[in-house]
Amino acid sequence: MRAKSGAPTVCAKAFLPALVAAGLTLGAGPDAEARTQRARPAPGSTAVTVDYGIALAGVPIGTAQVVGSVTGARYAMDVTAKLTGLAGAITGGYGAGRAGGQIGGPGRPVPATFAIASHSSSASITVRMALARGNVVAAEVTPPLPPYTDRVPVSEADKRGIIDPVSALVMPAVGRGELIDPQNCDRTIPVFDGASRFDVVLSYGETRSVDKPGYAGPVLICNARYRPIAGHRAGQPGVTFMENNTDMSVWLAPVEGTRVLIPLRIAVRTTLGTNIIEATRWSRTGPGTETAQVSAPQQ
């Protein structure tokens, strides 16, 4: 998702555009509870719910939630978020997203459906996509993007073999080793959000232990880079800033009972300060386990 200016949004060019759009305005929306109900997994599935706090330059500005389930090779993800406090009062930002598909080859989800909607006092945006084997067969962005002449055209080739922003939250293991193997950081995520195509390039940084009630174990800390492909406005300051940004990272935590990891913490340097999206509660349910909770790790 992107602001009207065409510059990339803070987290849209990180790896979780599903959480934050239009300058941290993707949010929960009034029907978030109904979506969460629909996302509840079938018996025998593994489900995870993660609540996040969103802060910019150390100031809390919002909350988000990810509700996901894995049933065999199939996955479903729901994301909701909203701005709170002064930011919420000024912008009224909220929205939600949903995606589903299959876990395909090593390290790749293969999405089949994607929808996301965000609302703020200045704009409302809805994106819907249908996919087949990771290739976009239909996409709708409402309202359409302004026809800026400096926008890099999106070709049909750019819409093949992609991962939507919500499915980008699902990070299957790259190999058959342990989920905390450093190689699970080393991946390129080919994101298409319905309007722009970009890569998120992750690389291993370090492994750190987290010891909190309900969750004790290692997390992978991956460095991240943004690489624009198409749909962006070439030469715009926001695009250039994110392309040169080397101060981005994601903490990946394994979901017990599955072969996937999901973000526990995301940090992105912006022109306004560091944006941090960090788990405040982590719960998991599935065969043979009890619900577990974890507070966000300290820096």
Secondary structure in CASP SS format (residue, H / E / C, confidence):
PFRMAT SS
TARGET T0000
AUTHOR 0000-0000-0000
METHOD secondary structure of the structure
MODEL  1
M C 1.00
R E 1.00
A C 1.00
K C 1.00
S C 1.00
G C 1.00
A C 1.00
P E 1.00
T C 1.00
V C 1.00
C C 1.00
A C 1.00
K C 1.00
A C 1.00
F C 1.00
L C 1.00
P C 1.00
A C 1.00
L C 1.00
V C 1.00
A C 1.00
A C 1.00
G C 1.00
L C 1.00
T C 1.00
L C 1.00
G C 1.00
A C 1.00
G C 1.00
P C 1.00
D C 1.00
A H 1.00
E H 1.00
A H 1.00
R H 1.00
T H 1.00
Q H 1.00
R H 1.00
A C 1.00
R C 1.00
P C 1.00
A C 1.00
P C 1.00
G C 1.00
S C 1.00
T E 1.00
A E 1.00
V E 1.00
T E 1.00
V E 1.00
D E 1.00
Y E 1.00
G E 1.00
I E 1.00
A E 1.00
L E 1.00
A C 1.00
G C 1.00
V E 1.00
P E 1.00
I E 1.00
G E 1.00
T E 1.00
A E 1.00
Q E 1.00
V E 1.00
V E 1.00
G E 1.00
S E 1.00
V E 1.00
T E 1.00
G C 1.00
A C 1.00
R E 1.00
Y E 1.00
A E 1.00
M E 1.00
D E 1.00
V E 1.00
T E 1.00
A E 1.00
K E 1.00
L E 1.00
T C 1.00
G H 1.00
L H 1.00
A H 1.00
G H 1.00
A H 1.00
I H 1.00
T H 1.00
G C 1.00
G C 1.00
Y E 1.00
G E 1.00
A E 1.00
G E 1.00
R E 1.00
A E 1.00
G E 1.00
G E 1.00
Q E 1.00
I E 1.00
G C 1.00
G C 1.00
P C 1.00
G C 1.00
R C 1.00
P E 1.00
V E 1.00
P E 1.00
A E 1.00
T E 1.00
F E 1.00
A E 1.00
I E 1.00
A E 1.00
S E 1.00
H E 1.00
S C 1.00
S C 1.00
S C 1.00
A C 1.00
S E 1.00
I E 1.00
T E 1.00
V E 1.00
R E 1.00
M E 1.00
A E 1.00
L E 1.00
A E 1.00
R C 1.00
G C 1.00
N E 1.00
V E 1.00
V E 1.00
A E 1.00
A E 1.00
E E 1.00
V E 1.00
T E 1.00
P C 1.00
P C 1.00
L C 1.00
P C 1.00
P C 1.00
Y C 1.00
T C 1.00
D C 1.00
R E 1.00
V C 1.00
P C 1.00
V C 1.00
S C 1.00
E C 1.00
A H 1.00
D H 1.00
K H 1.00
R C 1.00
G C 1.00
I C 1.00
I E 1.00
D C 1.00
P C 1.00
V C 1.00
S H 1.00
A H 1.00
L H 1.00
V C 1.00
M E 1.00
P E 1.00
A C 1.00
V C 1.00
G C 1.00
R C 1.00
G C 1.00
E C 1.00
L C 1.00
I C 1.00
D C 1.00
P H 1.00
Q H 1.00
N H 1.00
C C 1.00
D C 1.00
R E 1.00
T E 1.00
I E 1.00
P E 1.00
V E 1.00
F E 1.00
D C 1.00
G C 1.00
A C 1.00
S C 1.00
R E 1.00
F E 1.00
D E 1.00
V E 1.00
V E 1.00
L E 1.00
S E 1.00
Y E 1.00
G E 1.00
E E 1.00
T E 1.00
R E 1.00
S E 1.00
V E 1.00
D E 1.00
K E 1.00
P C 1.00
G C 1.00
Y E 1.00
A E 1.00
G E 1.00
P E 1.00
V E 1.00
L E 1.00
I E 1.00
C E 1.00
N E 1.00
A E 1.00
R E 1.00
Y E 1.00
R E 1.00
P E 1.00
I E 1.00
A E 1.00
G C 1.00
H C 1.00
R E 1.00
A C 1.00
G C 1.00
Q C 1.00
P H 1.00
G H 1.00
V H 1.00
T H 1.00
F H 1.00
M H 1.00
E H 1.00
N H 1.00
N C 1.00
T C 1.00
D C 1.00
M E 1.00
S E 1.00
V E 1.00
W E 1.00
L E 1.00
A E 1.00
P E 1.00
V C 1.00
E C 1.00
G C 1.00
T C 1.00
R C 1.00
V E 1.00
L E 1.00
I E 1.00
P E 1.00
L E 1.00
R E 1.00
I E 1.00
A E 1.00
V E 1.00
R E 1.00
T E 1.00
T C 1.00
L C 1.00
G E 1.00
T E 1.00
N E 1.00
I E 1.00
I E 1.00
E E 1.00
A E 1.00
T E 1.00
R E 1.00
W E 1.00
S E 1.00
R E 1.00
T E 1.00
G E 1.00
P C 1.00
G C 1.00
T E 1.00
E C 1.00
T C 1.00
A C 1.00
Q C 1.00
V C 1.00
S C 1.00
A C 1.00
P C 1.00
Q C 1.00
Q C 1.00
END
